[in-house]
Amino acid sequence: MATRMATDKKKSARRPMLTLTVQRALAGADRGGAPLRAQLLRWARAVLLRDVTLTVRLVGEHEGRALNHSFRGKDAATNVLTFVYGEDASFSAAPLAGDIVLCAPVVAREAAEQGKALEAHYAHLLIHGMLHLQGFDHETQAEAENMEAHERGILRTLGFDDPYQDGDGQ
């Protein structure tokens, strides 16, 4: 009887579903090094806590700057922006919907400056954005430590080094 109940629980537990759309608003040199859809899918699935419908948009400096100015009041492009739609990332039965915007020239510049592999930096920023989408934040020291611990663990399972090994926070 106990074996059957354990088997039934395994059958009823399912992995969260991810619906992924990728938009590439890149031109010229910005196209080089941008991750493939399969990479983005693998990285996003590694951090799923619930069903998510996600658009990842890879943008250039101009669009990255305009979005950061419009939504955060900062007049410079940033590496990653996360937008949650329809709810506040609290758990419910409906899939969570959102966008993650990665600014390719900023990501490439940061990776070079920090001596990191471009792929590893993209993976870190997508995971960072996915955690934000699912309700994580880093406004307090405790939140930052919790979020960074999740990022480190997920990146380790994907075969990437600790992005904070030099003590750099996000």
Order of alpha helices (4+ residues) and beta strands (2+ residues): alpha-beta-alpha-beta-alpha-beta-beta-alpha-alpha-alpha
